[in-house]
Amino acid sequence: MLTAFAGLVPFQVALVVRDLHRAVRDIDELLAAGPWRGYVFDGDTCRGREYHGRPADWSCRIVLNARRPQFEVIEPLVGPNIYSDWLDARGEGLHHIAYAVASVAETTAQMAAAGHPAIQAGHSFGADRDGVFAYYDTMQALGFLIEAVEPPGALPEPAFRL
């Protein structure tokens, strides 16, 4: 039995979109989910970026709100990355559900053994260059992806706010 996420409650629901500003405007019209803190994940703000097990130069813009579960809205910038893949294959919408875990490395080993390999990963995105994440290929089983996150102690100051 897979135990990587047993007993854990999701902390984040994530959407992938083509236009971050439009998507946030639409979400706020229906859900009043803001305010939003924005970050850019690229070579300066996130290290160890991988795509299908290989180093990759992907980047994206994300916004986060303060609700629980948290909403994350992601706009891909440069690829290859799983966000652009998703948009090309499925369009905008639900992309992944995220769980906080004690060890992304341990979770990745369990998920790989269960047939759900990591398809994108990165680390050092926190204010103190801590924090680790990995996304797993759970499309066939669930219809969306699962993300495991070792949360950083704190996020850096937002690059922008919406």
C-alpha positions in Angstrom: 0.0 0.0 0.0 1.2 3.5 -0.9 1.8 5.5 2.3 3.3 8.7 1.0 0.1 10.7 1.5 -1.8 8.6 4.0 -3.5 10.7 6.6 -2.4 14.0 5.0 -4.8 16.8 4.1 -4.2 18.8 0.9 -3.0 22.3 1.6 -3.2 23.6 -2.0 -5.4 23.4 -5.1 -3.6 24.6 -8.2 -4.8 25.9 -11.6 -2.7 26.4 -14.7 -3.6 29.3 -17.0 -2.4 31.2 -20.1 -3.0 34.7 -18.6 -2.4 35.1 -14.9 -4.1 38.5 -14.6 -7.2 37.5 -16.4 -7.5 34.3 -14.4 -7.2 36.0 -11.1 -9.8 38.6 -12.1 -12.2 35.8 -13.1 -11.5 33.8 -9.9 -12.0 36.9 -7.8 -15.3 37.7 -9.5 -16.7 34.4 -8.4 -14.8 33.5 -5.3 -13.3 36.8 -3.9 -10.2 34.6 -3.2 -7.6 37.4 -3.1 -5.4 39.2 -2.2 -2.7 37.4 -4.1 1.1 37.3 -3.6 3.0 36.7 -6.8 6.4 35.0 -7.4 8.5 34.1 -10.4 10.1 30.7 -10.4 13.2 30.7 -12.6 17.0 30.1 -12.3 17.3 33.0 -9.8 14.5 32.0 -7.5 14.4 28.2 -7.7 17.3 25.8 -8.0 17.5 22.2 -9.2 14.7 22.7 -11.7 14.1 19.3 -13.4 11.7 18.2 -16.1 11.2 14.4 -16.6 14.4 13.7 -14.5 16.7 16.0 -16.4 17.9 19.5 -15.6 15.7 22.0 -17.4 15.5 25.8 -17.8 11.7 26.3 -17.2 10.1 29.3 -15.6 6.6 30.3 -14.5 4.8 33.0 -12.6 2.5 32.0 -9.7 0.2 33.7 -7.4 -0.9 32.4 -4.0 -3.7 33.5 -1.7 -4.0 33.0 2.1 -6.9 30.6 2.2 -6.9 27.0 3.3 -6.7 25.1 1.2 -4.6 27.7 -0.7 -5.2 28.5 -4.3 -2.2 28.6 -6.6 -2.6 30.0 -10.1 0.3 29.2 -12.5 1.2 30.8 -15.8 4.1 29.1 -17.6 6.7 31.4 -19.1 9.6 29.3 -20.6 9.6 25.6 -21.2 9.8 22.7 -21.4 7.6 22.3 -18.3 4.5 20.4 -17.1 2.4 23.6 -17.1 2.8 24.2 -20.8 2.3 20.5 -21.5 -1.0 20.7 -19.5 -2.2 23.7 -21.4 -1.4 22.1 -24.8 -3.1 18.8 -23.9 -6.0 19.9 -21.7 -6.4 23.7 -21.6 -6.8 25.8 -18.5 -8.0 24.5 -15.2 -7.3 22.2 -12.3 -3.7 21.0 -12.5 -2.6 19.6 -9.2 -3.4 19.1 -5.5 -0.4 19.7 -3.2 0.5 18.0 0.1 3.1 19.0 2.7 5.4 16.1 3.4 8.4 15.5 5.7 10.6 14.2 2.9 10.1 14.8 -0.9 12.9 12.3 -1.5 11.1 9.6 0.5 7.8 10.5 -1.2 9.4 10.4 -4.6 10.8 6.9 -3.9 7.4 5.6 -2.8 5.6 7.2 -5.7 8.1 5.8 -8.3 7.8 2.3 -6.8 4.0 2.7 -7.2 4.4 3.6 -10.8 4.0 7.4 -10.5 7.4 9.0 -11.2 8.3 12.6 -10.6 7.8 14.6 -13.7 9.0 18.0 -12.5 10.9 19.1 -9.5 12.9 22.0 -7.9 14.2 23.3 -4.6 15.6 26.3 -2.8 12.6 28.6 -3.4 12.2 29.7 0.2 13.5 32.9 1.8 16.4 31.0 3.2 16.9 28.9 0.1 15.0 26.0 1.7 11.9 24.2 0.3 11.6 21.3 -2.1 8.8 20.2 -4.4 8.1 17.4 -6.9 5.1 16.7 -9.1 4.1 13.1 -9.8 2.4 11.5 -12.8 -1.0 10.6 -11.4 -3.0 11.5 -14.5 -4.2 7.9 -15.4 -5.1 7.2 -11.8 -6.7 10.6 -10.8 -7.1 12.8 -13.8 -4.8 15.5 -12.2 -1.3 15.6 -10.8 -0.1 15.4 -7.1 2.6 17.6 -5.8 4.7 16.9 -2.7 6.2 19.9 -0.9 8.7 20.3 1.9 7.6 23.8 2.7 10.2 26.4 3.3 10.4 28.2 6.7 9.2 31.3 4.9 8.6 32.5 1.4 10.6 35.4 0.1 9.0 38.8 -0.3 6.5 38.7 -3.3 7.8 39.8 -6.7 4.3 41.4 -7.3 0.8 41.5 -5.8 -2.6 41.2 -7.4 
